[in-house]
Amino acid sequence: QVQLVESGGGLVQAGGSLRLSCAASARTSRSMGWFRQAPGKEREFVAAISWSGTDTNYADSVKGRFTISRGNPKNTVYLQMNSLKPEDTAVYYCALGSPPTSWGQGTQVTVSS
């Protein structure tokens, strides 16, 4: 099974930026994406990108602020998060496939007001 490893989380003030990274342990031709889960809430979709990188999709709550992209090789995916808000605070998970069949361990993002 493909392993996913995230990095880049941390603590940032509202209005700040963070960049999350996710590396898959093997080459993949599948879409990749990001989900998040805040305390007491269900895991929710954030963004996804096709294998080619030409198609992207975002949750309404992050459109215009977050950008998903794929690296080279294509087994890496990034999430650039700008204009962060306290409500973006959550554990962010990298996912492989649609629907996801593999998950990363998660990385904490905390936005202070």
N, C-alpha and C positions, 0 to 999 in steps of 0.2 A: 504494500500500500504506500502511496506517495505521502511523504511527510511534509508538513508546511511549518515554517518557522518565521514568526513575526518579530519585528523590532521597531524601535522608534517612538514608543509611547513615552509619556512623562507628564509633568505638571506645567501648565502654561496659564498665563493670565488671559482673561477675556479679550478678544481682538487679536490674539497672537496666532502663531502658526506652528504646525507640527507636520512631519512627513513620516508616514508609516511605510515599512518595507516588508515584503513577504517573499521567501524563497522556497520553491518546491524542490524536493530531493531528487526529482527526475524530470526529464523533458516531458512536456505535456502539450497536447493539441486541444485542450479544453479551455472553456472560459474560466476566469477567476474573478473573485469578488471580495467584498468586505461586508461584514455584518457587525452589529454592536449590541451589547446588552447592558442596560443601566440597572442599578440595584432595584429589585422589586418589580422589574419589567421583563417582558419577553424579549428574546433576541429578535432584532429587526434588520431588514436589508438596508444597506447604505449605498453601495455602488457595485457595478459589475463591468467587465470588459471582455470582449471576444478574444479568441486565440490570436487573430490577426492584429488586434488592437484598434480596428477601425470602428467598431461598434461599442458604445458605452451606454450605461443606464444609471440613473441616480434616483435616490429617494427625494421627494419634494423638499424635505427639510434641509437637505445639503446642497441642492442645486445652486450653482453660482458661487459656492464657497469651497467645495471639495472637487478635486480632480483625480481620476484614476488613470493609471498608465501602466504599460508593460515595459519591461526592460529588455535587454539583449544579453543573454539568451532569453527567450520568452517564458522561461519558468520563474521569472520574477515579476512581481506586481507592486506598485506603489500607490499610496493614497496621500496626496498633498492636501492638507486641511488648513484653510485660511479663515480669517474672521471667526475664530472659534468662540462659541458661546458656552455658558455653564451647562446648558441642556445637552451639549455634546459629550459631557462626561459619561464614560462607559468603558467596559472592556471591549476592545475591537478584535474581531476574529477574521482571519483570512480564510477563504473557502475556495475549493476547487470543484468545478463542474456546476451545472444548472439542471436540476437542483443539486446542491452541494453533496458530495460523497466523502470529502475529506475536509478536516478543520485543523487550523492551527491551535496553539495552546492559549492564545489571546494575549493582548498587551493593553495595559491600563492607560487610559487618557483621562486626565483630570484638568478641568478648566475652572479656574477660580474667578470669582466676580470682583 
